[in-house]
Amino acid sequence: MAVRRSGSGPDAVLFHGGMGSWKHWIRNIEPLATRFTVHALDHPSYGASAPVPRDMTGPAYLDLVHGLFTGMFPGEAPLRFAGFSFGAAIAANLARRLAPRVSHLCLVSPAGFPTRRFGERPTRSYREAGDDEKLFREICRHNLLVNMLSDPASVTEEAVDIQAESVRRARFDSRKVSGGGTLLGDLAQLTCRIRLLWGERDDSQFRPADLLIGEIRVAVGALDLHRLPRAGHWSAYENAPEVNRLMLEFFES
């Protein structure tokens, strides 16, 4: 796995979302690096990391990440994890396997719930663009507002650049993990500290917040939950100051 490292201090590892890369944390790395050594990963078959077979299953993918991760982070030094969406399912699975090394787990709008059909997502296919770069970026903007961001003003050229690059470099279907149903079982077995961050606007017919948060609450018991104002799914980008404040506060506790 490729990794971008910054800062000094205790280790904090960041796991990105689906169709993403380390750049899902582009507004968070520098603030966290003032207190921690930040390791922002590209998961296998994302960003600059090596590819995996396209027919790899979700469980096999999690096994692979575990094997690669233990090689990158040998020893017994404590670890702090933050995972966004697809990356939160990976982080929770690793936290269970690596216990008691993982002291803190921050989940940002996690995935990893069982596959269920709620409302249809009105996304557009990237294949529709063909070789038309302008249309491709238009589709990126559209899909960002469906899946990731809640305010058209948040869909900056930087956000579109990140989405466009990440989509082109994604070579694994993250839904095999995001819809793999591992999250709740993993959380139920953890003894580390857990904080859940969820954008107030990350609530839709295809991602019902109260239902999903309620399932996490049942799995972990008392829940350290923070609903983030002015933020959709990609809250670490859309309301970075509040996410950074809450992550630093949590990791230092």
Phi, psi and chi 1 to 4 in degrees:
 res  aa     phi    psi   chi1   chi2   chi3   chi4
   1 MET       -  131.9  -72.9 -172.4  -70.7      -
   2 ALA   -71.2  150.8      -      -      -      -
   3 VAL  -145.7  143.3   58.5      -      -      -
   4 ARG  -111.3  120.1 -177.0 -177.8 -179.9   88.5
   5 ARG  -109.9  141.4  -67.5 -173.3  173.3   89.6
   6 SER  -149.0  151.0  -58.6      -      -      -
   7 GLY    82.4 -168.9      -      -      -      -
   8 SER  -150.3  160.2   60.4      -      -      -
   9 GLY   116.7 -165.0      -      -      -      -
  10 PRO   -57.8  156.2  -21.3   32.2      -      -
  11 ASP   -80.7  129.2  -67.9  -50.0      -      -
  12 ALA  -125.5  125.7      -      -      -      -
  13 VAL  -113.0  131.2 -172.1      -      -      -
  14 LEU  -112.3  130.7  -51.6 -177.7      -      -
  15 PHE  -115.5  121.5  -60.0   80.9      -      -
  16 HIS   -81.8  171.6   64.4   76.5      -      -
  17 GLY   -87.1  178.9      -      -      -      -
  18 GLY   -64.3  153.7      -      -      -      -
  19 MET    51.7   35.9  -73.1  -77.9 -173.3      -
  20 GLY  -130.0 -164.3      -      -      -      -
  21 SER  -163.5 -173.2   71.9      -      -      -
  22 TRP   -56.3  -21.6   69.9  -93.2      -      -
  23 LYS   -69.6  -10.6  -70.0 -175.3  179.0 -179.5
  24 HIS   -59.7  -18.7  -86.9  170.5      -      -
  25 TRP  -108.9   21.3  -57.8  101.3      -      -
  26 ILE   -61.6  -28.0 -160.4  163.2      -      -
  27 ARG   -94.7    5.2  -66.9 -176.0  169.7 -180.0
  28 ASN  -119.1  -25.1  -41.8  106.5      -      -
  29 ILE   -61.9  -49.3  -68.5  170.8      -      -
  30 GLU   -61.6  -46.9 -175.1  175.2  -18.5      -
  31 PRO   -61.4  -41.9  -26.0   35.9      -      -
  32 LEU   -66.4  -32.8  -67.7  172.8      -      -
  33 ALA   -70.3   -9.7      -      -      -      -
  34 THR   -70.8  -19.3   62.4      -      -      -
  35 ARG  -124.7  -19.0  -45.2  -80.7 -179.0   85.5
  36 PHE  -136.0  158.8  -61.4   94.8      -      -
  37 THR   -83.3  111.3  -58.5      -      -      -
  38 VAL   -96.6  127.2  177.9      -      -      -
  39 HIS  -114.8  103.4  -50.4  -96.0      -      -
  40 ALA   -98.3  111.8      -      -      -      -
  41 LEU   -87.3  153.5  -56.8  178.8      -      -
  42 ASP  -104.4  117.8  -78.0  -14.1      -      -
  43 HIS   -65.8  160.5  -52.6  153.8      -      -
  44 PRO   -53.3  135.5  -27.7   35.9      -      -
  45 SER    70.9   19.4  -89.5      -      -      -
  46 TYR  -130.6  150.6  -70.4   88.5      -      -
  47 GLY    53.4 -129.2      -      -      -      -
  48 ALA   -91.4    5.1      -      -      -      -
  49 SER   -79.1  160.3  -72.7      -      -      -
  50 ALA   -68.9  151.3      -      -      -      -
  51 PRO   -78.3  161.0   29.0  -35.5      -      -
  52 VAL  -118.3  163.1  -57.2      -      -      -
  53 PRO   -59.0  138.2  -24.3   34.5      -      -
  54 ARG   -64.7  -23.2  -73.7 -169.8  176.1  -88.5
  55 ASP   -89.9    8.0   61.2   -5.3      -      -
  56 MET   -60.9  136.8  177.8  173.3  -82.6      -
  57 THR   -81.3  164.9   65.7      -      -      -
  58 GLY   -59.5  -50.4      -      -      -      -
  59 PRO   -58.3  -40.2  -28.4   37.0      -      -
  60 ALA   -65.3  -36.4      -      -      -      -
  61 TYR   -64.5  -44.3 -171.8   85.8      -      -
  62 LEU   -63.9  -37.9  -69.3  171.7      -      -
  63 ASP   -62.1  -42.4  -71.8  -16.3      -      -
  64 LEU   -62.3  -47.3  172.5   64.9      -      -
  65 VAL   -59.6  -41.8  172.5      -      -      -
  66 HIS   -60.2  -46.2  173.6 -107.4      -      -
  67 GLY   -63.0  -43.6      -      -      -      -
  68 LEU   -65.9  -41.3  -66.6  170.7      -      -
  69 PHE   -65.4  -43.1 -171.6   89.8      -      -
  70 THR   -66.0  -28.2   53.5      -      -      -
  71 GLY   -72.0  -32.2      -      -      -      -
  72 MET   -80.0  -28.8  -66.0  168.6   64.7      -
  73 PHE  -127.2   66.5  -65.1   87.3      -      -
  74 PRO   -71.9  168.2   29.0  -35.3      -      -
  75 GLY    91.6 -162.6      -      -      -      -
  76 GLU  -122.3   10.0  -58.8  -61.7  -33.8      -
  77 ALA   -60.6  140.9      -      -      -      -
  78 PRO   -65.2  151.3   20.6  -30.2      -      -
  79 LEU  -128.9  142.5  -60.0  165.6      -      -
  80 ARG  -113.9  132.1  -66.9  160.3  172.7   81.8
  81 PHE  -116.0  143.1  -77.1  176.7      -      -
  82 ALA  -132.9  129.2      -      -      -      -
  83 GLY  -130.0  137.0      -      -      -      -
  84 PHE  -109.9  122.8  164.1   50.0      -      -
  85 SER    55.6 -118.2 -164.4      -      -      -
  86 PHE   -49.7  -42.3  162.4   56.1      -      -
  87 GLY   -67.2  -26.9      -      -      -      -
  88 ALA   -69.0  -36.9      -      -      -      -
  89 ALA   -64.4  -40.4      -      -      -      -
  90 ILE   -64.3  -46.5  -64.8  173.7      -      -
  91 ALA   -62.3  -42.2      -      -      -      -
  92 ALA   -65.1  -39.5      -      -      -      -
  93 ASN   -65.2  -43.0 -173.2  -98.8      -      -
  94 LEU   -65.7  -39.7  -86.6  177.6      -      -
  95 ALA   -60.2  -39.7      -      -      -      -
  96 ARG   -64.3  -44.5  174.6 -178.0   61.3   78.4
  97 ARG   -70.3  -30.9  -63.5 -175.9 -169.7 -141.1
  98 LEU   -98.7    0.2  -62.9  176.0      -      -
  99 ALA   -53.3  140.8      -      -      -      -
 100 PRO   -96.3   20.6   35.9  -34.8      -      -
 101 ARG   -65.6  -34.5  -79.3 -168.7   71.3 -173.9
 102 VAL   -83.3  114.4 -179.7      -      -      -
 103 SER   -92.1  -30.0   59.7      -      -      -
 104 HIS  -137.6  137.8  -62.6   67.3      -      -
 105 LEU  -131.8  113.6  172.5   63.1      -      -
 106 CYS  -104.2  117.0 -175.5      -      -      -
 107 LEU  -100.8  124.2  -55.8  170.6      -      -
 108 VAL  -111.9  104.9 -175.9      -      -      -
 109 SER    43.7   64.8  -72.0      -      -      -
 110 PRO   -68.6  153.6   26.1  -36.3      -      -
 111 ALA  -107.2 -171.6      -      -      -      -
 112 GLY   104.7    8.6      -      -      -      -
 113 PHE   -76.9  163.1  -63.1   93.4      -      -
 114 PRO   -60.2  148.5  -21.0   31.4      -      -
 115 THR   -67.2  124.7  -62.2      -      -      -
 116 ARG  -141.7  156.2  -73.9  164.3  -72.4 -174.7
 117 ARG  -101.2  111.1 -178.8  167.5  -67.4  -81.2
 118 PHE  -100.4 -136.3  -62.5  118.4      -      -
 119 GLY   -75.4  159.7      -      -      -      -
 120 GLU   -76.2  139.2  -68.1  -68.5  -26.7      -
 121 ARG   -84.0  125.0  -66.8  177.9 -172.2 -111.4
 122 PRO   -82.0   51.9   31.1  -35.2      -      -
 123 THR   -84.3  164.3   53.4      -      -      -
 124 ARG  -112.2  148.5  -64.9  171.4   62.3 -179.3
 125 SER   -77.4  135.0  171.0      -      -      -
 126 TYR   -68.1  -23.9  -66.2  104.8      -      -
 127 ARG   -64.3  -23.8  -66.1 -171.6 -177.7   93.9
 128 GLU   -56.9  -29.0  175.9 -172.7  -21.4      -
 129 ALA   -76.1  -25.6      -      -      -      -
 130 GLY    56.7 -125.3      -      -      -      -
 131 ASP   -98.5   11.7  -63.7  -33.7      -      -
 132 ASP   -86.5  100.5 -172.8  -27.6      -      -
 133 GLU   -63.9  -39.8  179.0   65.6   16.6      -
 134 LYS   -61.9  -44.5 -177.6  178.1  178.4 -179.3
 135 LEU   -66.4  -38.8  178.7   56.5      -      -
 136 PHE   -58.3  -45.0 -178.9   71.3      -      -
 137 ARG   -68.1  -33.7  -68.6  179.1   67.3   82.7
 138 GLU   -62.7  -41.9  177.5 -174.4  -42.6      -
 139 ILE   -66.8  -38.6  -66.3  170.5      -      -
 140 CYS   -58.3  -45.5  -74.1      -      -      -
 141 ARG   -60.6  -46.3  -72.3 -172.9 -180.0   90.5
 142 HIS   -59.3  -49.5  173.0   85.3      -      -
 143 ASN   -69.3  -32.2  -72.3   -9.8      -      -
 144 LEU   -60.2  -40.5  -80.3  166.9      -      -
 145 LEU   -74.6  -23.7  -80.7  169.5      -      -
 146 VAL   -78.8  -46.9  171.5      -      -      -
 147 ASN  -102.4  -25.3  -71.1  -38.1      -      -
 148 MET  -125.6  -46.1  -60.6  -78.7  -85.2      -
 149 LEU  -120.1  150.2  -59.7  169.2      -      -
 150 SER  -104.2  -17.4   66.1      -      -      -
 151 ASP  -122.3  125.7 -175.9  -13.3      -      -
 152 PRO   -52.9  -29.6  -27.4   35.2      -      -
 153 ALA   -66.8  -20.9      -      -      -      -
 154 SER   -78.7  -15.4  -61.5      -      -      -
 155 VAL   -84.0   72.6 -172.7      -      -      -
 156 THR   -73.8  167.3   62.2      -      -      -
 157 GLU   -60.9  -35.1  -73.1  -56.9  -56.7      -
 158 GLU   -60.8  -45.7  176.0 -171.1   58.6      -
 159 ALA   -62.0  -41.3      -      -      -      -
 160 VAL   -66.5  -40.1  175.0      -      -      -
 161 ASP   -58.5  -46.0  -72.7  -15.9      -      -
 162 ILE   -62.5  -45.6  -68.9  169.8      -      -
 163 GLN   -62.7  -45.9 -178.7   76.1   -2.7      -
 164 ALA   -62.1  -47.1      -      -      -      -
 165 GLU   -63.5  -43.5  176.9 -173.2   -0.3      -
 166 SER   -67.2  -42.0  -63.1      -      -      -
 167 VAL   -59.7  -43.6  166.1      -      -      -
 168 ARG   -67.9  -23.5  -72.8 -177.1  165.2  129.2
 169 ARG  -104.5    2.6  -57.5 -178.2   81.2 -178.1
 170 ALA   -83.1  122.8      -      -      -      -
 171 ARG  -127.5   19.5  -67.2  145.2  -71.0  159.6
 172 PHE  -140.4  143.7  175.6   75.9      -      -
 173 ASP   -83.0  100.8 -175.2   -6.7      -      -
 174 SER   -62.4  -18.4   62.6      -      -      -
 175 ARG   -63.5  -20.6  -67.7  171.8  -65.3 -175.3
 176 LYS   -64.4  -27.0  -65.0  177.5 -177.8  179.9
 177 VAL  -100.8  -44.1  172.8      -      -      -
 178 SER   -61.3  -32.7  -65.8      -      -      -
 179 GLY  -107.2   20.9      -      -      -      -
 180 GLY   -84.7   -9.4      -      -      -      -
 181 GLY    75.6   20.5      -      -      -      -
 182 THR   -89.0  -21.9   56.1      -      -      -
 183 LEU   -58.4  -53.6  176.2   71.2      -      -
 184 LEU   -66.1  -40.2  -59.8  175.8      -      -
 185 GLY   -65.4  -39.5      -      -      -      -
 186 ASP   -65.0  -45.7  -73.3  -25.4      -      -
 187 LEU   -62.3  -36.4  -66.9  179.5      -      -
 188 ALA   -63.9  -22.0      -      -      -      -
 189 GLN   -98.1   -3.2  -63.5 -177.3   55.5      -
 190 LEU   -83.1  146.9  -66.0 -179.3      -      -
 191 THR  -116.2   -2.4   57.6      -      -      -
 192 CYS   -75.1  170.7   64.9      -      -      -
 193 ARG   -73.4  139.3  -59.8 -168.7   61.1 -179.2
 194 ILE  -129.1  132.9  -60.0  170.6      -      -
 195 ARG  -127.0  135.6  171.5  166.4  -75.9 -174.3
 196 LEU  -112.5  124.1  175.2   61.9      -      -
 197 LEU  -111.1  130.3  -52.1 -176.9      -      -
 198 TRP  -144.2  121.5 -160.8  -69.0      -      -
 199 GLY   -60.5  137.1      -      -      -      -
 200 GLU   -60.6  -28.8  -73.3 -176.2  -11.1      -
 201 ARG   -95.0    4.9  -61.2  171.0 -178.5  169.2
 202 ASP   -87.1   70.8 -173.3   11.7      -      -
 203 ASP  -156.0  117.0 -177.0   20.4      -      -
 204 SER  -154.4  175.0   64.8      -      -      -
 205 GLN   -66.2  -20.7   61.2  178.5  -10.4      -
 206 PHE  -103.8   -1.1   52.1   81.5      -      -
 207 ARG  -149.1   74.5 -171.5  171.5  168.7   79.3
 208 PRO   -72.5  110.3   24.2  -31.2      -      -
 209 ALA   -61.9  -48.7      -      -      -      -
 210 ASP   -60.4  -39.9  -71.6  -14.7      -      -
 211 LEU   -64.0  -50.0  172.0   64.0      -      -
 212 LEU   -69.5  -42.4  -59.7  177.5      -      -
 213 ILE   -62.8  -38.6  -67.8  170.0      -      -
 214 GLY   -61.5  -37.7      -      -      -      -
 215 GLU   -67.4  -37.6  -69.0  178.4  -13.4      -
 216 ILE   -65.2  -41.3  -66.6  173.1      -      -
 217 ARG   -59.3  -42.0 -166.0 -176.2  -56.7  -83.6
 218 VAL   -63.3  -39.5  170.1      -      -      -
 219 ALA   -68.4  -38.0      -      -      -      -
 220 VAL  -107.4  -10.8  -55.6      -      -      -
 221 GLY    82.6 -130.8      -      -      -      -
 222 ALA   -58.6  127.2      -      -      -      -
 223 LEU  -116.5  125.5 -177.6   58.5      -      -
 224 ASP   -85.3   88.8  177.9    5.7      -      -
 225 LEU  -110.9  135.9  167.2   66.3      -      -
 226 HIS  -130.9  118.0  -63.2  -96.7      -      -
 227 ARG   -88.2  127.7  -63.6  -60.0  -60.8  -88.6
 228 LEU   -97.6  121.0  -57.3  164.4      -      -
 229 PRO   -68.6  152.7   25.3  -33.1      -      -
 230 ARG    56.4   38.6  -56.3  176.2  -55.8  -77.7
 231 ALA  -145.4  140.5      -      -      -      -
 232 GLY   -97.6 -141.8      -      -      -      -
 233 HIS   -66.9  -46.0 -170.1   57.3      -      -
 234 TRP   -87.2   63.0 -170.7   10.4      -      -
 235 SER   -67.3  -27.8   57.4      -      -      -
 236 ALA   -65.3  -18.2      -      -      -      -
 237 TYR   -99.2  -45.2 -171.3   85.2      -      -
 238 GLU   -75.5  -32.2 -164.7  160.8   25.3      -
 239 ASN  -132.4   59.6 -167.7  -13.1      -      -
 240 ALA   -58.1  -41.7      -      -      -      -
 241 PRO   -57.6  -42.2  -27.9   37.2      -      -
 242 GLU   -72.4  -40.2 -175.7   66.0    2.3      -
 243 VAL   -62.0  -43.9  169.8      -      -      -
 244 ASN   -62.6  -42.6  -66.1  -23.8      -      -
 245 ARG   -61.1  -46.0 -177.3 -174.2   72.6   80.4
 246 LEU   -71.1  -35.3  -71.4  166.9      -      -
 247 MET   -69.2  -44.8  -72.7  177.5   63.8      -
 248 LEU   -61.9  -44.9  -79.1  167.1      -      -
 249 GLU   -58.8  -44.0  172.6 -168.4  -89.4      -
 250 PHE   -67.7  -50.0  178.1   57.7      -      -
 251 PHE   -65.7  -26.3  -75.9  161.0      -      -
 252 GLU   -86.8   -7.3  -67.6 -178.3  -44.2      -
 253 SER   -82.5      -   63.8      -      -      -
